[in-house]
Amino acid sequence: MVRSFSRMSARRLLFLLVTLGGLAAVTTGAVHLGARRALRLDARRAQEQLLLCADALQGAIDRYRMLPSVLALDPALRAALSGTLDAPQRALLNQKLEEVNGVTHSSTLTLLDRDGVAVAASNWRSAGSNLGRNYAFRPYFRQALDTGEGRFYGVGVTTSEPGYFLSQAVRDDSGVLLGVVVIKVDLSPLEREWSRNRDVVLLSDRDDVVLLASHPAWRYRALSPLSSAARARLRESRKYAGTELTPLPWREVEALGGDGVLVSARPEASAPARTYLWRSMPLESGEWTLHLLRDGEPDPVAAGLAGLAAGGAWVATVFLALFVRGQRRLSRLRERSRRELEQLVEQHALALRTTQDGRLQLAWETATGREDSLEHLPQGVSVVDADLRLVAWNRRYVELFRFPPELMRVGRPIEDLFRYNARRGWLGPGDAEEAIQRRLDHLRAGTPHMHEREGADGLVLEIRGNPLPNGGFVTSYTDITSYRNAARELRSLATTLERRVEQRTHELRDATAEAQRANRARSRFVAAAVHDLLQPLNAARMFASALRESFRRPSLPGGRPQGEPALLDDIEEALTAQDAILNGLLDISHLESGTFEVKRRDVPLGPLFESLARELGVLAKARGLELCMVPSRVVVNTDEHLLRRVLRNFLSNALRYTPHGRVLLCCRREGADVRLEVRDSGPGIPEAQHAAIFEEFRRLEGAGARERGTGLGLAIVERISRLLGHRLALRSAPGRGSVFSVVVPRGDASRVAAPEPPPDEGQGSLLRGCHIWCLDDDPRVREATRTLLQSWECRVVVVGGEEEAARLASALDVPELLLLDYQLSPRTGPECLPALFERWGRAVPVIVVSAERDPKLRERVRASGWGFLAKPIRPAALRALVTQVITREGHPLHPVPVGNRVGGT
């Protein structure tokens, strides 16, 4: 009996262990399957959420898509890019862009010329204005040049604010490129809308760099390692403005096939890693990818319900087995056991039905769209199932169409809402039943669509529809009334501006032509007047120099008159001042007429600073001042000759108005530019006169200048800086000195040419007995040249015209050098050379002398192998050039074939 009892206890224990083991296995499996089913359901909801976010992003960009094209047709913008803007015109253009930017609610509007330099901007009033900045490196600029339009997302190099850039090429009526108009769209409101969602929404570019994120910790993170080419491309375009693109630490946990992937990610180093359900969707443009990350942890409710249901089923199975066994073993108690088991099964069935009802209710509430994700969307959203019954919506949908509360319930046929809208005129003219049926057929077909609809109250909606993977349809409704009104106002403004421009085009054309004729006539008059004035000035200077030479020679008979050397110095100083005035007038004439030719190259500042310090150091020392120079190894990109003029005028101005102390020449780096400064310890300039001193013939009154200037130096500086595109600045206050500065772009040190060796200055004895001809049609210049050259012990022949020169020229007496005036009457000097070279039987060295400052003339003369001097001639410069030519050619001269170096002028 004891043995029988032991066997029975062992069987019961084994049965209990099997039952409990089976219950644990079934429950665990059910929990896992329930969690997987909930995960797949979350994946489908995430896909629907991605579609809504993509529609919101596309809508935010499409609002501004046509604006660059409309602005590119604006006559005012095209006219601004076709010519040079003065200050009032530039201000009007900036104000216009500012007004358009205010109407369209964009971030910034910028107008670039064909070189990428911003000539006008809507943010012109702000400290970080785009004006004057070069954006040629931006991809949207190059895209506009290549294809006519461009798109680009990046962080602004001026404002440091991110945005989406839309560009459009501006062309004239013949299709010639004038420039590019750029609009910057601020997408931060879209990020703020995303941040209200409990999910993480990301937008990445083609390099897998996150550029928009609903949470700041995810922004500017690299989803995959960046290649060297990608880093170089991002660095060149400055897309993220130097932001460190740190990689996002994540790893794949499990791939879910078409439902996405489970990943473990940690956006913040201080936060623990979390598991996310990651779904991605490439956008239509192919440049961006939209990502949505949901909590990937198993849903405890769904898993618990599944485990409870499986456990109940297992328990029912066990009890059923026990019931069968009891039927076999306890036949006498069958009826009673059956009732007990039936009651027990009924209880469990009730529990199962209750559990199932709870699951259905939970699933139904999830499907009705009562989640927070729909309520935070700025668009109205409605979702219908495969039977075209309403299953989800948000509050914005009800507000847009003003549906009554009793109409909105789950399971309501969407046809009822169509019919309600038809009674209010939302379905347009025509038969209402036909319009309703057409929309129902479209939903059944499951075809994506996008269109606009305007209601009777003027509300304009953009409607986008997309089918759901498991049947049904999701539709979003965006209010674009303000955008349409802004577009209509913009078109009306453009039409009005076109009419105004057309009304005044003829008047402006005539006025412009008259102004151009007057400007050309003025330039010709100034050039001719300066040429005529320079002739006697040139002669007077050479007479004065020759007279000074005669005073210096010890062999002069008789005593030297007292005071005459000082008087000659006064004459020389007066002639120098007159020379400065005429040269300034001529420079301004060339700058105004546009004949100055700019030759940009990479220039080292060190030699330029040293040359200016040596040139003006003697003058500073004579005036009791200290001229200091800070050495520099910086290289800039500019025209060396014109930049020297700017700095020399700054230094001369500082030495003139500084009574005591020092003048400093220095430079400092400023981003991609270099600021060159001239600082003095003078009396300072009142702020009210800062702009006036850059005008012609404007001098500071009562500033204590040691001598009266011409009033042209700073005016020339202002025009040269405008021609080079360099920015001028002045900081000064009474009693605190002045700082004049010019900002120049940095250059490439590898492209700096090696310095040429200094020429041999020769000795004064080289000119003794040198045979020189002077061909000039002005008798005063001829006589002055003869006197000066004879004071250098040269043998001189002066000739007044071509006929006289041809009569005197002989192969038996060939000169070693010819001083040739360029403006002979009726021909130019170089045109007379072939006949002279023919009579001499060889070509002789030539120095061309001219009062014209045309750089092209100087280049033609030097290309022919001749020397060039500009009138009025400084005797020291003439002597140096004559010595250099004689030394280079050899002494005596060797025969040269006739006609050599004649061409090219």
Number of C-alpha atoms within 10 A of each C-alpha: 6 7 8 9 9 11 12 12 12 12 11 12 12 12 13 12 12 12 16 15 12 16 20 16 15 20 23 18 16 21 25 18 16 22 23 17 17 19 23 17 14 18 24 19 17 23 20 17 18 19 20 22 20 20 19 19 17 13 16 16 16 11 17 19 16 13 21 20 19 15 26 23 17 16 16 19 21 21 13 20 23 15 9 11 15 9 9 9 13 16 14 13 21 23 18 17 22 20 13 21 20 14 16 18 14 18 19 23 27 25 31 28 22 17 13 19 19 23 22 30 28 26 21 19 13 9 9 12 18 27 20 16 14 15 19 17 12 18 21 24 29 19 17 21 20 11 10 18 21 20 19 17 19 21 19 18 18 13 13 12 14 22 21 17 25 26 31 28 29 29 18 16 8 6 8 10 18 22 29 33 27 29 26 23 22 19 18 15 10 18 19 13 15 22 17 16 18 14 19 19 25 22 24 22 17 12 17 17 26 23 21 23 25 23 18 11 13 21 20 21 21 21 18 13 14 16 10 9 9 13 12 12 12 16 14 13 16 18 19 21 18 11 12 10 17 14 15 21 16 16 12 13 14 12 13 15 7 10 19 20 19 23 19 18 17 17 19 12 9 7 8 10 15 14 20 21 26 24 21 19 15 16 16 10 7 9 13 19 20 22 22 24 22 20 17 18 13 17 17 13 15 22 23 18 20 25 24 19 22 22 20 19 18 20 18 17 13 17 15 15 12 13 19 15 12 16 16 11 11 13 12 11 11 16 12 11 17 15 11 13 17 14 12 14 16 12 12 17 15 12 15 18 13 12 16 15 12 13 16 12 12 13 14 14 15 15 16 19 20 16 15 12 15 21 19 17 22 18 24 23 25 24 24 25 21 15 13 19 19 24 24 23 25 23 17 20 20 16 11 15 17 10 14 10 8 6 11 16 14 17 15 15 16 21 16 15 16 19 17 17 19 18 10 12 15 18 21 15 9 8 10 18 12 10 16 20 13 11 15 15 11 13 22 15 12 18 12 14 12 12 9 13 16 16 15 10 8 9 15 20 21 17 19 19 23 20 22 19 11 9 14 21 24 23 21 24 24 21 18 18 15 14 16 15 14 16 19 12 15 18 14 12 14 18 13 12 15 15 12 11 14 12 11 10 12 11 11 12 11 11 12 12 12 12 12 13 12 12 15 15 13 15 20 15 13 18 21 15 14 20 21 12 17 23 19 17 22 23 23 19 26 26 23 22 23 22 17 19 14 16 16 12 9 8 8 10 6 6 7 12 8 8 9 13 16 11 12 16 15 12 16 19 13 13 18 16 15 17 21 16 19 23 19 19 21 23 21 23 21 20 18 16 16 10 14 19 13 15 12 14 17 20 23 21 19 15 14 17 21 16 13 16 19 11 12 15 17 14 16 22 11 9 15 14 18 18 21 16 17 11 15 16 10 17 22 23 20 21 17 19 12 19 20 15 15 21 22 20 18 23 24 15 18 25 27 19 22 24 19 15 13 18 23 19 24 17 21 13 14 12 9 9 16 20 20 19 21 23 21 28 20 25 21 19 20 13 13 8 12 14 9 15 19 19 16 17 15 17 19 16 7 7 16 14 19 12 8 12 19 18 18 25 26 22 19 22 23 19 18 22 18 13 16 16 14 18 14 16 12 16 16 19 15 13 12 14 19 22 22 20 22 22 21 24 18 21 20 14 15 8 11 15 11 6 7 6 6 6 9 11 12 13 12 12 11 17 21 15 13 22 18 20 23 23 24 25 19 16 15 18 24 19 16 21 26 22 22 26 23 17 17 19 17 18 16 20 17 21 20 15 18 22 10 12 20 18 10 12 19 16 13 9 10 20 21 21 22 21 23 24 22 22 18 19 11 8 12 15 21 19 15 17 20 17 16 22 23 17 20 20 19 18 25 24 19 23 23 21 22 23 24 19 19 16 14 12 15 19 13 15 22 16 14 15 16 17 19 22 20 18 22 26 20 15 19 10 12 18 16 15 17 23 19 18 17 19 18 12 14 10 11 10 14 12 11 12 13 18 15 14 17 17 14 12 15
